[in-house]
Amino acid sequence: MSDPFQDNIDGVTQLITSDTNKLRTKGNLDVEGKVGEELDVLDLPMSDTKLLKLRDEWENQYAPYESKVAIPIRARNLKSYLGRNALGEVPGDDEIVAANLQFESEETFLPAATAQDPAPFCFAANDQQGNKLADTVQTMLQFHVQQLNLRRKIAVMVRQWSINHLGVLKPGWNKDIKDVAIENRRIQDFIFDPEGFVDVYGDFSSWLGERIYVTAEKLTELFPKKTADIILEVDGKMGTRVCCTEWWNDDYCFTTFEHLVLDKHKNEYFNYEDEEQEPDPLTGQTPPPKRNHFALPKKPYIFLSVFSLQERPHDITGLIEQSIPDQRRLTKRADQIDNNVSQANNGLIFSEDNFNQETAKQGYDALTKKGYGGVLAPSSEKGQGATGAIVRLDAPNFPEAAFNEVEMLENHIRSRWGTQGISSQPAKPDETARGMTLNQQRDTSRIGGGIGDVIEQSVAKPACDWLVQLYHVFYDEKHFGAVLGSGAATQYVELQAQDIDQQLIVGITANSMQPKDQISEGNQAMTLAQGGFIGPKTLLETLNFPDPDDAASDGAFWTYSQKTDGGMAYISLNFPELGQKLQQMQAQQQQAAQQQQQAQAQQEAQGVQQQQAQQGQAAQQQMAQKESAHQQKMQHEEQDHAQKLAQSKEMASAALAAKTKGTEAK
């Protein structure tokens, strides 16, 4: 036992010599070296006792909500989705009802709502470095969207939401392949704050827990420091299936198993500031602090909530729940129609004169059993023969209004899901092809602008944001990605955390997941191209033509070459050997044409000479003819003149003779 007097002396000595609770007035205020307990940046300074007490409080808060809300929602919707919501005893729990429109509508909706992979885009600073970084990250996002099969996982998530009124994805890090991961989780394994809700970003607003079911052996691999405690809990039977719970809020996580806290740490998916970051041993330089895509830590979960008032974790209603009354009426009408048809085929009366109870039953079975239909009617003294022994009853006609109601109920359920125009249905005689197309367009827009929009903005976009955050945290080494680029060529990129040195803006192209009618889009693009409203590049891009840039430039050059030189420049550039042959052929053709032209010119010259000679001869002949005619004319004129002169002389002689004779008579 210590001496009280000596203890007092030691106490005064320590009070004088110790630096505790004293203010230094000289020298440095900070002591070099370690000044406190060694803690990792992710360590959670909270006792296991407090964490277990917190676990118990949270489970007690969620238990009434789970039994009152979560479990009934799942049971009711799952029963209707599986087609086991029949009325009364028919059909039984293991039998599917007829005309299960719940299943048809949802399974038609899902392929339409997730018809395409989400198309991520990325922006950074508008400079060369920023654009290169944005292209690299965008390519890496496209690579992981395809590699993680995100589209199919979103489809499972939507199906989960339709039944449970809440769906979930969990992003994280796969330690086996050392790369990012996004996985589906069972929403019924979660424990929520009953007052929490899912916001428009897909985040849960409060604490939550996830029950994780593994074998005891797997649990020891996950938490090797607690191996001895786990072995004691399962009495050494390491194949035992156990359940632990992973509890989360935005800042920290801890895992509990019975009375044990298996692990506790701060949010491992966020880069906290490390004040004691050590320099690189090779370069001696202190690496720059790691960045974050998120401004604050977030729980590693993405939730799908559509019909929410943000008053509780689950949606207040869902499409299956809203369609249950219509499905029940539809099932009832289908049973009534089946009963009416059965009565029409099986309504029989057996005469008591010919049959007793046993033989009547045998006759009924024979006439109603498929493949039979014949029966021997027993004879009787009172009987009226086979005609009167068995009488078939005609069932009353089923009202046409009931068939119309069946069609109306089917349309109600399909239109509620937005699948009326895209479901497989026979064409109506009074419905035109344009009307059917408009119907399909309305349904497609319902999917794209309703739930489809929520899927893109509250699920696909947060998933890509989480991928970028995981790049920041875990990509200490270079990782490679590849996608099909221009001309169906593979485009490779590499990325590591230190490359992301600026803030990025990530999004999803609107309506990138909804179905696309390529035939209609192609026809519309062809019409616009023929009218000159779009160019060849846009046309080829719309037609999904490989490498539209090169194809458009090739087409433009071909058109120009056709107009200028008949296409020879295009052929010479793309097919040089063929171009040389064509040039030789053209030269030969030109030479032959020149020779032909020369020969033709000679022939024409000879023809001209012959024509001129002929014309000269003809002219000479004409001159000779004219000269001969002139000579003949002159001769005729001379003869006429001589005759006239002779006649004149004769007349003069006669007149003179007459005059002379008269004179002599006097």
C-alpha positions in Angstrom: 0.0 0.0 0.0 1.4 3.4 -1.0 2.3 6.1 1.6 -0.2 8.9 1.5 2.4 11.5 2.5 4.7 10.4 -0.3 1.8 10.5 -2.7 1.2 14.1 -1.8 4.8 15.0 -2.4 4.9 13.2 -5.7 1.7 15.0 -6.7 3.1 18.4 -6.0 6.3 17.5 -7.9 4.4 16.5 -11.0 2.3 19.6 -10.8 5.4 21.7 -10.9 7.4 19.8 -13.4 4.7 18.6 -15.8 3.6 20.6 -18.9 0.0 19.4 -18.6 -2.5 22.3 -18.5 0.2 24.9 -18.8 0.7 27.6 -21.4 4.1 27.9 -22.9 5.5 31.4 -23.1 8.7 30.5 -24.9 9.6 28.3 -27.9 7.2 26.5 -30.2 3.7 25.9 -29.1 3.4 22.4 -30.8 5.3 19.4 -29.7 7.1 17.5 -32.5 6.2 13.9 -33.1 3.1 12.0 -32.0 0.9 14.0 -29.7 -2.1 11.7 -29.4 -3.4 8.2 -29.9 -2.7 6.6 -33.3 -5.8 6.7 -35.4 -6.3 5.8 -39.1 -8.2 8.4 -41.1 -11.1 5.9 -41.4 -11.2 4.9 -37.7 -14.5 5.5 -35.9 -13.8 6.6 -32.3 -17.0 5.2 -30.8 -17.3 2.3 -28.4 -18.8 -1.1 -29.3 -21.2 -0.7 -26.4 -22.7 2.5 -27.9 -22.8 1.0 -31.3 -24.7 -2.1 -30.1 -27.1 0.1 -28.2 -27.7 2.2 -31.3 -28.3 -1.1 -33.3 -31.0 -2.2 -30.9 -32.7 1.2 -31.0 -32.8 1.2 -34.8 -34.2 -2.3 -35.1 -36.9 -1.5 -32.5 -37.9 1.6 -34.5 -38.2 -0.3 -37.8 -39.9 -3.5 -36.6 -43.5 -2.0 -36.4 -43.1 -0.3 -39.7 -41.8 -3.5 -41.4 -44.7 -5.6 -40.1 -47.4 -2.9 -40.9 -46.1 -1.5 -44.2 -43.2 -3.3 -45.9 -44.2 -6.9 -45.5 -47.9 -6.5 -46.5 -46.9 -4.4 -49.6 -44.6 -7.2 -50.8 -47.0 -10.0 -50.1 -50.0 -8.3 -51.8 -48.1 -7.2 -54.9 -46.1 -10.4 -55.3 -49.2 -12.5 -55.2 -50.9 -10.4 -57.9 -47.7 -10.3 -60.1 -47.5 -14.1 -60.0 -51.2 -14.5 -60.8 -52.3 -16.0 -57.5 -54.8 -13.4 -56.5 -57.9 -15.5 -57.4 -61.1 -15.1 -55.5 -62.2 -17.8 -53.1 -60.8 -21.3 -53.6 -60.4 -21.4 -57.4 -57.7 -21.4 -58.5 -55.5 -22.5 -55.5 -52.4 -20.8 -54.3 -50.2 -22.9 -56.6 -52.3 -22.3 -59.7 -51.9 -19.3 -62.0 -55.0 -17.4 -62.9 -56.2 -17.0 -66.4 -55.5 -13.6 -68.2 -52.8 -12.4 -65.8 -52.5 -8.9 -67.2 -50.2 -7.8 -64.2 -47.4 -10.1 -65.4 -48.0 -9.3 -69.1 -48.0 -5.5 -68.6 -44.9 -5.4 -66.4 -42.9 -7.8 -68.5 -43.8 -5.8 -71.6 -43.0 -2.5 -69.8 -39.5 -3.6 -68.6 -38.0 -4.3 -72.0 -39.4 -1.1 -73.4 -38.2 1.0 -70.4 -34.7 -0.5 -70.5 -34.4 -1.1 -74.2 -31.0 0.6 -74.6 -28.0 1.1 -72.4 -27.9 4.5 -70.7 -25.7 6.9 -72.6 -23.5 8.8 -70.1 -21.9 12.1 -71.0 -19.1 14.1 -69.2 -18.0 17.7 -69.2 -15.0 19.5 -67.8 -13.2 22.8 -68.4 -13.5 23.9 -72.0 -9.9 23.6 -72.9 -7.7 20.9 -74.4 -6.8 19.3 -71.1 -10.3 19.4 -69.8 -11.8 18.0 -73.1 -9.3 15.2 -73.1 -10.1 14.3 -69.5 -13.9 14.4 -70.2 -13.6 12.2 -73.2 -11.5 9.7 -71.2 -13.9 9.5 -68.3 -16.9 9.3 -70.6 -15.3 6.4 -72.4 -14.6 4.7 -69.1 -18.2 5.2 -68.0 -19.5 3.7 -71.3 -17.1 0.8 -70.8 -18.4 0.1 -67.3 -22.1 0.6 -68.2 -21.6 -2.3 -70.7 -19.3 -4.5 -68.6 -21.4 -4.2 -65.5 -24.5 -4.9 -67.6 -26.1 -1.9 -65.9 -29.2 -2.0 -68.1 -30.2 -5.5 -67.0 -29.5 -4.7 -63.3 -31.8 -1.6 -63.6 -34.5 -3.8 -65.1 -34.2 -6.1 -62.0 -34.3 -3.0 -59.8 -37.5 -1.8 -61.5 -39.2 -5.2 -61.1 -38.1 -5.1 -57.4 -39.6 -1.6 -57.1 -42.9 -2.7 -58.7 -43.4 -5.4 -56.0 -41.8 -3.8 -52.9 -42.5 -0.1 -53.8 -38.7 0.4 -53.5 -35.7 -0.8 -55.5 -32.0 -0.6 -54.7 -28.6 -0.9 -56.3 -25.3 -0.9 -54.4 -22.1 0.5 -55.9 -18.8 -0.5 -54.5 -15.3 -2.0 -55.0 -14.8 -5.6 -56.1 -11.6 -6.8 -54.3 -11.3 -9.9 -56.4 -11.0 -8.2 -59.7 -9.9 -4.8 -58.2 -12.4 -2.8 -60.1 -15.7 -0.9 -59.6 -18.9 -2.8 -59.1 -22.7 -2.1 -59.0 -24.9 -4.9 -57.7 -28.6 -5.6 -57.1 -29.5 -6.1 -53.4 -32.7 -7.5 -51.8 -34.8 -4.6 -50.6 -36.6 -6.9 -48.0 -33.2 -7.3 -46.3 -33.0 -3.6 -45.4 -33.8 -1.8 -42.2 -34.8 1.8 -42.6 -35.5 4.8 -40.4 -39.3 4.9 -40.6 -39.2 8.7 -40.9 -36.6 8.7 -43.7 -37.4 8.8 -47.4 -35.7 8.6 -50.8 -35.0 12.0 -52.4 -34.9 12.8 -56.1 -31.2 11.9 -56.3 -31.8 8.3 -55.3 -30.3 8.8 -51.8 -32.0 7.7 -48.5 -32.2 10.7 -46.1 -31.4 8.9 -42.8 -29.7 5.8 -41.4 -30.3 2.3 -42.7 -29.1 -1.2 -42.3 -28.6 -4.2 -44.6 -28.9 -7.8 -43.4 -26.1 -9.8 -45.1 -26.5 -13.6 -45.2 -23.2 -15.6 -45.6 -21.7 -18.7 -44.1 -19.6 -18.5 -41.0 -16.5 -19.3 -43.0 -17.1 -16.4 -45.4 -17.8 -14.2 -42.4 -14.3 -15.0 -41.0 -12.8 -14.1 -44.3 -14.5 -10.7 -44.3 -13.6 -10.0 -40.7 -10.4 -12.0 -39.9 -9.8 -10.1 -36.6 -13.1 -11.6 -35.2 -12.4 -15.2 -36.3 -12.2 -16.6 -32.8 -15.5 -14.9 -31.7 -17.3 -16.1 -34.8 -16.1 -19.7 -34.3 -17.5 -19.6 -30.7 -20.8 -18.3 -31.9 -21.4 -21.2 -34.3 -19.7 -23.8 -32.2 -17.1 -24.4 -34.8 -19.6 -25.4 -37.5 -18.2 -23.0 -40.2 -20.8 -24.1 -42.8 -23.6 -22.5 -40.8 -25.5 -19.8 -42.5 -25.4 -16.6 -40.5 -26.7 -13.1 -40.7 -24.8 -9.9 -39.9 -26.1 -6.4 -40.3 -24.2 -3.6 -42.0 -25.3 -0.2 -40.6 -24.8 3.0 -42.5 -25.3 6.7 -42.4 -23.5 9.2 -44.6 -20.4 9.5 -42.3 -19.7 6.1 -40.9 -20.4 2.3 -41.1 -20.3 -0.5 -38.6 -21.2 -4.2 -38.8 -22.9 -6.1 -36.0 -23.3 -9.9 -35.4 -25.2 -10.9 -32.3 -23.3 -9.2 -29.4 -20.2 -8.4 -31.6 -19.2 -5.4 -33.5 -17.3 -6.9 -36.4 -16.0 -3.7 -37.9 -16.5 0.1 -37.6 -15.0 2.8 -39.8 -15.7 6.0 -41.5 -17.2 6.1 -45.0 -14.6 4.1 -47.0 -16.0 5.5 -50.3 -14.8 9.1 -49.6 -11.3 10.6 -49.6 -10.9 12.4 -46.3 -8.1 15.0 -45.9 -4.9 13.3 -44.7 -2.8 15.9 -42.8 0.1 13.5 -42.4 0.4 12.3 -46.0 3.9 10.9 -46.5 6.1 11.8 -49.6 6.8 9.3 -52.3 9.9 7.3 -51.4 11.1 7.3 -55.0 10.6 10.9 -55.9 10.6 12.4 -52.5 7.6 14.6 -53.5 4.3 14.6 -51.6 1.5 13.6 -53.9 -1.4 16.0 -54.3 -4.4 15.2 -52.0 -7.0 13.0 -53.5 -10.1 14.7 -54.8 -13.8 13.6 -54.6 -16.6 13.7 -57.1 -19.1 14.1 -54.3 -19.0 17.2 -52.1 -19.9 15.1 -49.0 -19.8 11.4 -48.0 -22.8 9.4 -49.1 -24.2 6.0 -48.3 -23.2 3.5 -51.1 -26.8 2.8 -52.2 -29.0 4.0 -55.1 -32.8 3.7 -54.5 -35.6 3.9 -57.0 -38.7 5.7 -55.7 -41.4 7.0 -58.0 -44.7 7.6 -56.2 -43.4 9.2 -53.0 -44.5 12.0 -50.8 -41.2 11.8 -49.0 -42.9 10.8 -45.7 -41.7 7.2 -45.4 -39.1 4.9 -47.0 -41.5 3.1 -49.4 -43.7 4.6 -52.1 -47.3 5.3 -51.1 -48.6 3.2 -54.0 -47.4 1.4 -57.1 -48.6 0.3 -60.5 -49.3 -3.3 -59.5 -51.3 -2.2 -56.4 -53.4 0.2 -58.5 -54.1 -2.6 -61.0 -55.2 -5.2 -58.4 -59.0 -4.3 -58.5 -59.0 -4.4 -62.3 -57.1 -7.7 -62.3 -59.6 -9.3 -59.8 -62.6 -8.2 -62.0 -60.8 -9.5 -65.1 -60.1 -12.9 -63.3 -63.8 -13.1 -62.2 -65.1 -12.4 -65.7 -62.7 -15.0 -67.2 -63.9 -17.6 -64.7 -67.5 -16.8 -65.6 -66.9 -17.1 -69.3 -65.1 -20.4 -68.7 -68.0 -21.7 -66.6 -70.5 -20.7 -69.2 -68.6 -22.5 -71.9 -68.2 -25.6 -69.7 -71.9 -25.6 -69.1 -72.6 -25.4 -72.8 -70.5 -28.5 -73.5 -71.3 -30.5 -70.4 -75.0 -29.8 -69.6 -76.5 -33.3 -69.8 -79.7 -34.9 -68.5 -79.9 -38.7 -68.0 -83.3 -40.3 -67.9 -84.0 -42.2 -64.7 -85.9 -44.8 -66.8 -82.6 -45.8 -68.5 -79.9 -44.9 -66.0 -79.3 -45.2 -62.3 -76.8 -43.0 -60.4 -73.8 -45.1 -61.2 -74.4 -45.7 -64.9 -75.4 -42.0 -65.3 -72.0 -41.0 -63.9 -70.2 -43.4 -66.2 -72.2 -42.0 -69.2 -71.4 -38.4 -68.2 -67.7 -39.1 -67.9 -67.7 -40.8 -71.3 -69.5 -37.9 -73.0 -67.5 -35.2 -71.4 -64.0 -36.8 -71.5 -61.8 -35.6 -74.4 -61.3 -38.3 -77.0 -64.6 -40.1 -76.3 -68.2 -38.9 -76.8 -70.1 -42.2 -77.4 -72.2 -44.1 -74.8 -74.4 -47.1 -74.9 -77.8 -46.3 -73.4 -79.3 -49.1 -71.4 -82.6 -50.4 -72.5 -85.7 -50.2 -70.3 -89.4 -51.1 -70.5 -90.3 -47.5 -69.6 -87.5 -46.0 -71.5 -88.0 -44.1 -74.8 -84.8 -45.3 -76.5 -81.5 -43.6 -76.9 -83.1 -40.3 -78.1 -85.0 -39.7 -74.9 -82.5 -41.3 -72.5 -79.9 -38.5 -72.8 -80.8 -34.8 -73.3 -78.1 -32.1 -73.8 -78.9 -28.7 -72.3 -78.0 -25.5 -74.1 -76.4 -22.9 -71.8 -77.8 -19.3 -72.0 -75.9 -16.9 -74.1 -73.2 -14.9 -72.3 -74.0 -11.2 -72.4 -71.8 -9.2 -74.9 -71.3 -6.5 -72.3 -69.2 -8.9 -70.3 -66.8 -9.4 -73.2 -66.6 -5.6 -73.6 -65.8 -5.2 -69.9 -63.0 -7.8 -70.3 -61.5 -5.7 -73.1 -61.9 -2.5 -71.1 -60.2 -4.0 -68.1 -57.3 -5.2 -70.2 -56.9 -1.8 -71.7 -57.0 -0.1 -68.3 -54.2 -2.2 -67.0 -52.1 -1.9 -70.1 -52.5 1.8 -70.3 -51.6 2.2 -66.7 -48.3 0.6 -67.4 -48.0 2.4 -70.8 -48.0 -0.8 -72.8 -51.3 -0.7 -74.6 -49.8 0.3 -78.0 -46.8 -2.0 -77.8 -48.6 -5.2 -76.5 -49.2 -8.0 -78.9 -52.9 -7.5 -79.9 -55.0 -8.3 -83.0 -55.7 -5.3 -85.2 -59.2 -3.9 -85.0 -61.1 -3.5 -88.3 -61.9 0.1 -87.5 -58.4 1.1 -86.5 -56.0 2.5 -89.1 -52.3 2.0 -89.3 -51.7 5.6 -88.4 -53.9 5.2 -85.3 -51.9 2.2 -84.2 -48.7 4.1 -84.8 -49.9 7.1 -82.7 -51.0 4.6 -80.0 -47.5 3.2 -79.9 -46.0 6.7 -79.8 -48.1 7.7 -76.8 -47.1 4.6 -74.9 -43.5 5.1 -75.7 -43.7 8.7 -74.5 -45.4 7.5 -71.3 -42.5 5.2 -70.6 -39.9 7.8 -71.6 -41.5 10.7 -69.8 -43.0 9.0 -66.8 -41.2 6.2 -65.0 -38.5 6.1 -67.7 -37.4 9.6 -66.8 -37.1 8.7 -63.2 -35.0 5.6 -64.1 -32.6 7.8 -66.1 -32.3 10.7 -63.7 -32.6 9.0 -60.3 -30.9 5.7 -61.1 -28.7 5.7 -64.2 -27.2 9.2 -63.5 -26.4 8.5 -59.8 -24.9 5.2 -60.9 -22.5 7.0 -63.2 -21.8 9.6 -60.5 -20.9 6.8 -58.1 -18.6 5.3 -60.7 -16.7 8.6 -61.0 -16.4 8.8 -57.2 -15.1 5.2 -57.1 -12.5 6.2 -59.7 -11.4 9.0 -57.3 -11.1 6.7 -54.3 -9.8 3.4 -55.7 -8.0 4.0 -58.9 -4.5 4.4 -57.5 -3.1 2.5 -60.4 -4.0 2.8 -64.1 -7.1 1.0 -65.2 -8.0 0.3 -68.8 -11.3 0.5 -70.7 -12.4 0.0 -74.2 -15.5 0.7 -76.3 -16.5 0.5 -79.9 -15.7 3.9 -81.4 -16.0 5.4 -84.9 -16.3 2.9 -87.7 -16.8 0.0 -85.2 -13.2 0.4 -84.2 -12.1 -0.3 -80.6 -11.2 2.8 -78.6 -8.9 2.2 -75.7 -8.4 4.6 -72.7 -6.6 4.4 -69.4 -7.4 6.3 -66.2 -6.2 6.7 -62.7 -7.3 8.9 -59.8 -4.5 11.5 -60.1 -5.6 12.1 -63.7 -8.9 13.5 -62.5 -7.6 16.9 -61.5 -10.8 19.0 -61.9 -14.5 18.8 -61.2 -16.5 16.8 -63.7 -20.2 17.2 -64.7 -21.8 13.8 -65.4 -25.2 13.1 -66.9 -27.3 10.7 -69.0 -28.5 11.6 -72.5 -32.3 12.2 -72.3 -34.4 9.2 -73.6 -31.3 7.2 -74.3 -32.9 4.1 -72.6 -36.3 4.1 -74.3 -37.0 2.0 -77.5 -36.2 3.6 -80.8 -38.1 2.8 -84.1 -35.1 2.7 -86.4 -37.3 2.2 -89.5 -39.4 5.2 -88.8 -36.4 7.3 -88.0 -34.6 6.2 -91.1 -37.6 7.0 -93.4 -37.9 10.4 -91.8 -34.2 11.1 -92.3 -34.4 10.0 -95.9 -37.4 12.4 -96.5 -35.5 15.3 -94.9 -32.4 14.5 -96.9 -34.3 14.4 -100.2 -35.8 17.8 -99.3 -32.4 19.2 -98.6 -33.1 19.9 -94.9 -30.3 17.7 -93.6 -26.9 16.8 -95.0 -25.5 13.4 -95.7 -23.6 13.2 -92.4 -26.7 13.7 -90.3 -28.5 11.2 -92.5 -25.8 8.6 -92.0 -25.7 9.2 -88.3 -29.5 8.7 -88.1 -29.1 5.4 -90.0 -26.4 4.3 -87.6 -24.0 4.0 -90.5 -20.4 3.0 -89.5 -18.1 6.1 -89.5 -20.6 8.7 -90.9 -17.9 11.4 -91.2 -15.8 9.4 -93.6 -18.8 8.1 -95.5 -20.3 11.6 -95.8 -17.0 13.1 -97.1 -16.7 10.2 -99.5 -20.1 10.8 -100.9 -19.5 14.5 -101.2 -16.3 13.9 -103.2 -18.0 11.4 -105.4 -20.8 13.8 -106.3 -18.3 16.6 -107.0 -16.1 14.3 -109.1 -19.2 13.2 -111.1 -20.1 16.7 -112.0 -16.6 17.9 -112.9 -14.8 15.0 -114.6 -17.3 12.2 -114.7 -15.9 10.5 -111.6 -12.3 10.0 -112.7 -10.8 12.0 -109.8 -12.7 9.8 -107.3 -11.7 6.6 -109.1 -8.1 7.7 -109.4 -7.9 8.5 -105.7 -9.6 5.4 -104.4 -8.8 2.9 -107.1 -5.5 3.9 -108.7 -4.9 0.8 -110.8 -8.4 1.0 -112.2 -7.8 4.7 -112.8 -4.7 4.0 -114.9 -6.5 1.4 -117.0 -9.4 3.8 -117.5 -7.0 6.6 -118.5 -5.3 4.3 -121.1 -8.7 3.3 -122.4 -9.7 7.0 -122.6 -6.4 7.8 -124.5 -7.0 5.0 -126.9 -10.6 6.1 -127.4 -9.5 9.7 -128.0 -6.8 8.5 -130.5 -9.4 6.4 -132.4 -11.8 9.3 -132.3 -9.1 11.6 -133.7 -8.3 9.2 -136.5 -12.0 8.8 -137.3 -12.4 12.6 -137.3 -9.4 12.9 -139.7 -10.8 10.2 -142.0 -14.2 11.8 -141.9 -12.6 15.2 -142.7 -10.8 13.8 -145.7 -14.0 12.1 -146.9 -15.8 15.4 -146.5 -13.0 17.3 -148.4 -13.2 14.8 -151.2 -16.9 15.0 -151.3 -16.6 18.8 -151.4 -14.2 18.6 -154.4 -16.4 16.1 -156.2 -19.4 18.3 -155.5 -17.5 21.3 -156.7 -16.5 19.5 -159.9 -20.0 18.3 -160.4 -21.2 21.8 -159.9 -18.6 23.1 -162.4 -19.6 20.6 -165.0 -23.3 21.3 -164.4 -22.5 25.1 -164.7 -20.6 24.4 -168.0 -23.5 22.3 -169.3 -25.9 25.0 -168.3 -23.7 27.6 -170.0 -23.5 25.5 -173.1 -27.2 24.9 -173.0 -27.8 28.6 -172.5 -25.4 29.4 -175.4 -27.1 26.9 -177.7 -30.5 28.3 -176.8 -29.2 31.8 -177.3 -27.8 30.9 -180.7 -31.0 29.2 -181.7 -32.9 32.2 -180.5 -30.7 34.5 -182.5 -31.1 32.3 -185.6 -34.9 32.4 -185.1 -34.8 36.1 -184.6 -32.7 36.5 -187.8 -35.0 34.3 -189.7 -38.0 36.1 -188.4 -36.3 39.4 -189.3 -35.4 38.2 -192.8 -38.9 37.0 -193.3 -40.4 40.3 -192.1 -37.9 42.2 -194.2 -38.7 40.1 -197.3 -42.4 40.7 -196.6 -41.8 44.4 -196.2 -40.0 44.5 -199.5 -42.7 42.6 -201.2 -45.3 44.9 -199.8 -43.3 47.9 -200.8 -42.8 46.6 -204.3 -46.5 45.8 -204.5 -47.4 49.2 -203.3 -45.0 50.9 -205.7 -46.2 48.8 -208.6 -49.8 49.7 -207.7 -48.9 53.4 -207.5 -47.1 53.2 -210.8 -50.0 51.5 -212.5 -52.4 54.2 -211.3 -50.3 56.9 -212.7 -50.1 55.4 -216.1 -54.0 55.1 -216.3 -54.4 58.8 -215.8 
